[in-house]
Amino acid sequence: MSVAPAPAEVTELWTGSIFSSTYRVGVCFSAAGAVRGVVYLRLRNGEVDVYHIDGSVKDNVVKARHSSGHTFKGRLVAADRVEGVIHLKNGLRLNVEGRRIQGAPLTGDDCAPPAAD
């Protein structure tokens, strides 16, 4: 008996800023509700921190985590907007709001965002 391939993932690009840093997040959503992606956080000095995330989505609520212990819980609030809270492992909470681009082309097999324009 053969198994049908899983439906393709839906891709999105999220962009925004936190304090003096900017972020680009490539996100892939599976039909089963799994979320995976890559966060590029560009610091004020130009360096880029990279975080691979995984999690879940249900009823437009996204929960994701990084292996370091940082977590994100947010909502897909509009076709072009996402908002939520990042909980850092040191206890700091950061409210974020970002722009969503649905169907964005991502790079590689890890759902990484494309390079900044």
Secondary structure, DSSP 8 states (H G I E B T S, - for coil): ---------EEEEEEEEETTEEEEEEEEE-TTSEEEEEEEEE-TTS-EEEEEEEEEEETTEEEEEETTS-EEEEEEEETTEEEEEEE-TTS-EEEEEEEEEET---BTTTTB-----
